[in-house]
Every structure is written in C-alpha cells, then in structure tokens.
Amino acid sequence: MKLLVLNTGSTSVKYQLYEMDTETRLAVGRIERVGSAESLLVYEGPDGASVKEPCAAPDARAAIGQILALLLREGGPVARLEEIEAVGHRVVHGGERLVRPVVVDDEVRRIIAECAEYAPLHNPPALVGLDAATAALPGVPQVAVFDTAFHAELPAHAYSYALPHALYLERGVRRYGFHGPSHQFMSLAAAAHLGTDVARLRLITCHLGGGASISAIEGGHSVDTSMGMTPLEGLVMGTRAGDLDPAILLMLLRRGMSPEELDTMLNKRSGLAGLSGIASGDYRDIERAANGGEVHARLAIDVFTHRLRKYIGAYAAVLGGADALVFTGGIGENSASLRAAVCEGLLYMGVSLDAALNASAAPGKHGGIVDVSAERAPTRVLVVATEEERMIAREVVRCLRGPTAAVRSIQAKPIPVGVSVRLYAPAAAMPQQNRCAACAAKPWLQLLRVSSYSHSVPVSSAMRR
C-alpha cells in the first residue's frame, strides 16, 4: 500500500510517500513559497537521490500537481498514480466532533471549516490541500488526521477553563491541545526504547520548535497539555506569546489597538522574536545573538527555559512523578544547551544528564532516539527525532483497514496491547443508567479502560466524568 502524507500550510506543502507494507519511506520533500514567483520544489528519495529546483506553484492545487508529477518521473517511486491508494492530511483542529482519523466527506469538510475559528492559520490551508488532492486523485480515500485527536480524552478538570460554563456548551470554549501525532510518536518511541508497554509509563513530552507544546502522558493517554483552545496558549514560542495575563489584552483594546492588531502581535510579533528584538523567531539566530552578548536575546532564552521548566514541574505533580522526560522538535532535538539548562533544576525529580551524551546527541543518526541521562538517574531523559508523518500514515492505515492493521512500533516490533486501570468515579456516584450490575453490587469496583494504542473502548460522557 503506497500512501501519501500531505501537510498543507499557507505558503508551503510538505509531503512524504510511504510503502506501508514495510513502512519504507519512498520520498520526502516540500514545496516552499507557494503563491510566489520563487516557488521551490525539494525532493529526497530512499536511494539518496535529491532534487531542488524552481517550480510553478501559484496555489496549493498547483503545488500538489507538481509533487505528483515529480513522483511520476522516470525512475521515481510511482509508475502511475493508481499506485497511491490513500492520502493522509494533517489537520490541526477537529474540535470535539472529529476525535479520530476519518475519511473526508462533505460533513467532515464542513466541520473542519467550522473549526477554522479556533485555528484560522491552519485549517483553511488544510482544506485547500484536501480539495486539491481530491481533484488530482479522484476516488482515492482522503483521510484527515487531527492534531487535537490525541488529546481528545483530556479529563474535564484539565480541559475546562474557569469561565461561565455556557461558553463551553454554546461555543466550544475549552482546551483542545495540539501537536498530537508528535506527542503520540514520542510516547511510543520512549516505550520501545525503555522496553516496556506504554500503558505502564508516566511521560512528559516536549515538542519544541517554532511552535512548542508539552504534554503529560499517563498510560499512553494525554492527561494534560500546554496548548489550549488554540495553539497560542502555553510555552513561549518562536513568534507566539504563550501564557500571559488576559487583562493585558483588555488594556490594549481600551487604548485603541484593534482585534486584528492584537492577533498579529500575539501570533507573529511576540515570543522569542518579540522578547529578543530580533526579526527572526528562529532559536538558532537568537542563541547566536545571546552568545554574542545581546542582552535581550539572552533574556528571551531565559524566559523560554523558565517557562518550560515550570510546565515540567507542574506535569510531574499531575503525574505523581515521571519515568522519562522526552524532547523533540527543531529546538528539543538539536539544542544541547537548552536541554542542559532546563534539566539543571530538575534533580529533585530524578533528572540528571550525562553532559557528554547530551552534547553529542544526534537521534536522527542513532535509530531515532538517544538517552542522554546519567547512568543511574531514575528519570530518563530521551531525545527523539519525531516522525509526525509516519504517525499520520499509521493512523490512516488504521482508519481504512481497522485498528490492528498497522501494528509496527517505532522499532518495527509488534505494539503490545496494554491494560491500565484509572479511577474515574465510584460506581455509586454514577447515574443509574450508566451502572452495570457488577458496579451496582460492588460500589468499590473501579472502571477499567482498555487501551490498544490510541484506541479506547467507548464510554459515555457521564462515565468519563
């Protein structure tokens, strides 16, 4: 089964092609600067072949056409388009209705469009990519995989804001969380590396790039995460503010700043770029400036580190400790100094780094994961080269062929099915219609959640509460 994964943004289209019978990646690349006269096509094949050339991509439809034409070139990974049996699309926001991968039809498309209110920078381009791929590959299943889906089982106390409850009921105002495929991939990579079932682990996973988020994962399930209703909440990011006092926004509105100006400031002129005063939000640029003596660049890194350490401590409290702290993303994977600075204050929770291992960590060259902990440290620190596209491809196969169809783990071993026990509520506290006979007879009986990878036995919302 050849499967194409697309990630359509406002000015770029990223793609990867897999042979899912063996999970071999056949091609990877992107088209940059979509919509400009300087569009650039990038391609890498499994045999080391590479292409980097100008192309005509005035819009996403043209960009996807260019990608398919490249894959069809003589000697390329696809002899004819009919070989591509499915397309997986990364979609950032699925709200409360789209909580698992789904074949896109008119109704799904309508919900994705509605959820653009929460992700205006991400969902509209994804819809353009969906339409373009549908037109180019008629009859081929188009499957949407949502960033929010991995966090769909957040408990109510984690996803609820302390606002009037009517805002949640009427407008869906709640925490949704993002970077789901990456956090899911990290949790499975950690379990495979540690040689145990993910259902037995307490993990704190840190996706640190231009966008950044952190999650508390218990038994393979996300129980808290830093991003909120939109990707703006949480950690300091490249150009996004993250957490701040909402009264600041009220003050700026009263002083004449428009909602549009606020949106631009919070999403494009804040974060590392805003704090440092450097036009770029790229961590590498800011780190170079800080090392060169730029005071505000150093402040930006210190604020970024402080916020990250705070969240790690909070999630250690949520989980009651952690078996591993996992880093990925452009910053998490590549900045040894950031990992060292964050972990320096975490000895109390069993985190201790091996300085040499941390400095030389290159997970992309060492099986995708490196343990940089001191030898006897009780909490392991892992650096992972995340593969969100591979995670999306697996979810597409599960969607089309059933939950046991794609059973390869991060290290190509069968994924174990684990059973974890989590206490939701005493049976006696439940509405009568949600009790089983055993629970009615034994009020002390705890509810079981049986998890097979990311798929759970459905329970009613009352039982979940």
N, C-alpha and C positions, 0 to 999 in steps of 0.2 A: 504494500500500500504506500504510494507516494503521496505525501501530504505537504502542502504549502502553508506556512505560517506568515501572516502579514500583520504589521504594526504600522498603521497609517496615522501620521501626525499632520500638523498644519503645513509644514514645509518639508517633510521627509516621508519616505515609505521604506521601512526595514522589512527584510524577508529572509526566511530560511526554508529550505526544502529538505524533507526527511524521507528515507525509506524506513517505514515504521516496523516492518517485519524484523529488522535488525537494529532499529534506531540509529542507522547511519545517517549522518548529516551530509547531504549531497551538494548543497550550495548555501552560501550565506552572503548577504550584502545589503545594499541600501541605495536609494536614490536621494541625493541631497539637493537642497534648494529648489524643491518643487515649486513651480509657479514663476520662476525667474528664467532669464535667458542664459543663466550659468548653471543649469541643472547638471549634476554629475552622477554617473552610474558606477557603482562599485560591486564587484563580484569576486568571490573566492570559491574554488572548487575543492573537493577532497584530495585531489592529486597535487595540490599546490598551485594549480593554475589560477591566475588572477587577471581581472580586467578593471581598469579605471579610465573612464572615457566620458566626454561630454555627451549629453543626450537631450532630446526634445521632450520635456515633461511640463507642459503648461498647467497641468492639473493632475490629481491623483489617478484619474482614469487613464490618462496617457502614461503616467509613471508605471502603473501596473501592466499596461500593454508592453512597455519597454522591458520590464522584468521578465514577462513570459517569452518575449522574443529572444531575450538573452539565453534563457534556459533551453530554448529550442535550437540554438546554434549548433552547427555540426560539431560533434564530439562533446556536446553538452549533456547534462544529466537527464534530459527529457527528449525522447524522439518524437513524441506527438502529445498534444495537450490532453488527450484522453487518458494518459497515464496518471495524471493528477486526479486522485479520487476524492479529495476533500481539501477545503481551505479553512484554516483556523484564524480567527481575528482576535487580536487583543482589544477589548473594550473596557474602558476604565470604570464606568459606573453602570450597575444594573439595578440599583435600588433594592427594595425588599421583595420584588416580584421575580427578578432574574438572579437566582442564588446558586445556579449551577450552569455548566456549559449547555448550550441549546442551539439546535438548528434554527437559523434565522428565517422567519416568515414575516408576513405583514404585521402581525400583532407584536412580535418581538421587536421588529424595527420601530414600531410606534412607541413602545416602552423605552427603548434606548434613546429615542428623540426626546421623550419627556424627561428622562434623567439628565439630559444636557443642561438642565437648570442647575444641577449640582456639579457638573464637570463641563463647563462651556468651552474650555480649551481642548478637550479630549474627545468627547462623544461625537460632536459634529464631524470631525475628520474621519472618525471610525466608520460612521455611516456612509461617507463618501467612498471609503475603501470597500465597504460591503457591496455597495451598488456597482462599483467598477469591477470587482471580482465576479459578481453575479453576471454582469453583461459579457465579460470576457470568457467565462467558463459556465455557460448555461447548462443547467441540470446537475452541476456538481454541488454537493452539500456545503453550505457556508455556515460554519459553527462559530458562535460568539463565546469567548471565554473572558470572564469578568474579573477585574482587579479586586472588586468588592466581595466576590463569592467566597473566598477562603475565610473571610471574617463574618460570614452570614450567621454563624452560631454564637456570636458575642452574647454574653448574658445581659439582661436588661440593665443591671446596675453598671455595666461597662459602656453600653451604647447610649444611655439616656443622658440628655443634658438637663440641668436644673432650670428648665423653662416651663411655662404653662404646658400641661400635657396635651392640650388641644393642638399645639403646634406640631407635635409628633403625629397625632391622629389625622389631622387635616392636611398637613403639608410635608410629612415625612422628615421632620427635622430630628435627626439623630446621628450618632456616629456610624459610619459605614466602613471606613478603613480601606487602604489601597495597597498596591504592590503585592497582591495576594499570591500570584504564581511564584514570585521570588521568595517570599516568606515560606511558602509551602516547599519549594525546592530546598531551601536551607535546612528546614526541619528534617526532610528525608535524607539529605546529604549527611547531616550530623548523626542521625540514627545509623546509617550504613557505616559511617566511619567508626562510630563507637561500638558497633557490633551488637546493637540491641534494637528492640522494637520501639518505634517512635511513640507508641502508646505508653511507654514507661518513662518518658523523658519530660523534664521541665526545661524549656529552652527560651533564651532571649535572643531574638534575631534582629540584626541591624542592617537595613538596606540603606547604604549611604552613597548618594550620588548627587546629581543636580537636584533631584527630588530625594527626600530622605524620610524614612519611617522606621519605627521599631515596634516589635510585637512580642507579647508574652504568649508562649505556646505550651499548652499542657496536654500531654497525651495525644499530640498531633493536631490539636484544635486551638485556634486563636481565641484567647480569653480576654485580651486587651490589645489595643494598638494605638499609635500616636496620632495618625491622621484621622480626621473627623468626618463631618458631613461632606466636606470637600478635601482635596489634597493640600489645602493651605494650613491646616492646623498641625501642631506638633513641633518637631525639631526645627532648628534653623536650617535653611536650605540655600541653594545657590543664589536664587533671587526672590525666594518667598520668605515671609516674616516668621511663620510658625506661630507659637503661642504668644499672645500679648493681651493686655488689659483692653476689653472691648470699649471701655469708656474713652480710650484714645480716639477711636473712630468716631464716636459721638461728638467729641470736642472738635475734631477736624471738619465734620459735617456742619456743625454750628458756625464754624469760622469760614464757611464758604466753599470747601472742597466738595466736588460733585461725587456721586457714587462711582462714576466711571473713572475719575481720577484716583479715588481710593483703591479701586480694583487694580489699576495699573501699578500703583505704588506697592501694594501688598504682594502682588504676584511677580512683578518684573523689576522693581527697583529697591527691594528690601533684601533680607537675608545676608549672606556673605558679601554680596556686591554692595548693598546699601551700607552696611557697617564699615566696610573697608574703604569705601570711596573709589574702588577700582571698578572700571566699567564692566569687567568680566566677573561672572559669578563662579568661574572655574576654580576649584580648590587649588589646583596646581599653581595658577597665577597668583593667588592670594598667599599661598605658602612661600613662593619665591619672594614676594614683596615683604612678607613678615621677616624672612631670613635676611633680607637686605636692610632691615631697620625701619620699615614702615609701621608706625605705631598703630594706626587704625586697622591695618591688616592683621597685626598680632592680636588686637582686641577681637576682631571677627573670629579668629581661630579659637581664642579663649572662650568666647560666648558659645560657639558651636560645641566645643568639648564639654563645657559645663552643663549645657542643656542635655547632651547625650548621656552624661554620667548620671544626671538626675533621673532621667527616664529609666536607666538600667537599674538604679537603686529602687525606684518605685515598683518596677516589674518583678524584681527579686522578692519584694514584700508581697506582691499579688500572688506569686507562685509558691511562696514559702521556701525560697532558695532556687538555685538553678544548677542543672547538670552541665550546661555549656552555654557560653556566650559566643554568638556566631556573627561574623562580619562579612558583608559582600558589597557590591556596587563599586563604581569607579574610585571612590574615596576609601571605602571599607576594605577593598581588596588590595589597593596599591599604596596607601599611606601608612607606613610602619610607624611614623612619628605620631600620627593621630591615634592609632591603636594603643601605643605606649602611653600617651597622655591620658586617654580615657581609663585604661586599666590600672594606672598608678594608684588611684584612690580606692580600689575595689578589693584590697586584700582581705577586708572583713568578710567578704562573701566567697572567699576561696579562690580568687583570681590572682594569678601570678604568672608573668610572662617570662619566657626564655628570650633574652634580648637578641641573641644571635639568630635564633629561629625566626623571631619576629622581623628582624631586619632583612632576612633573605627570603621571606615567604613569597612564593610565586605559584599560587594554586593552579593557574592555567597550565603550568608545566609539570605539575605533580599530581595527576589524577583528579584535578578539580577541587582538592581540599587539602589544607595543611593545618596541623595542630601546632600552635606557637606557644603553648603553655609550658611553664616549668615542669620538670619531670613528675613531681609529687603533688602538684596543685590539684585540689579536689574538684574545682570547676574548670573544665577545659575551655580554652579559647581557640576557636576554629575560624580559619579564613577560607571562604568558599568562592569559587568562580561560578556565579549563578548562571543558570541557563533557563531563563523565563520562557524562551521559545520552545525548548524541549518539554517543559512542563505543560505549556499550552497544547503542544502536539499530543501528549499523552491524554490530556483531558478531552481532546477531540475524538481520539480513538474510543475512549470510554463512552462518550456521548453517542457515538454511532454504532458501537458493537457490544456495549454492555460494560459494567463496572469491572469485570475481570479480564477484559480483552487486552489491556496494556499493563502487564504485571512486572515490567522491568523496574528495578530500583536504580538509584544513582550509579551503582557499581554493577549493573546488569545481573543482579540476583533477584529471585522472586521476592516480592514485597510481602512480609508477614502480615497476617490479619491479627490485630490485637484487640483485646477486650479491656476497657478501662471502666472503672466504677466511679461515678461522680454523683454526689448528693445534691439533688435539686430541692426537694421539699418532702417532709414526712407525708406518707400516703394519707394520713388522717386530715391533713390540711388541704387536700385537693377537692375540687368539686366532685360530687358523687359520680357523675357520668365519666370522669377520667380515671376512676379507680378500677383496677382489676380485682377479681375475687381474692387473689392471694394477698394483695395490698390491704384489702378491707379486713381480712382476717389477721394480718400481721402489720400493724401500723409502723413498725420499726423497719420494714423492708425498704431498702434503698432501690432506686431505679437504676437500671443498667443502660448504658449507652454502648452499643456495639459498633465499633468503627472499622470499616475496611477502607484504608487510605483516607480519602476525604469524604467518603460517602457514609451517611449515618441512617439508622433506622428512623423513619419519620415519626415525630411525636407532635402532639397538639401544642399550641402556644401556651395553654394552661399548664400542661405537663412540663414544658420548658421552663416556665416561671417557677 
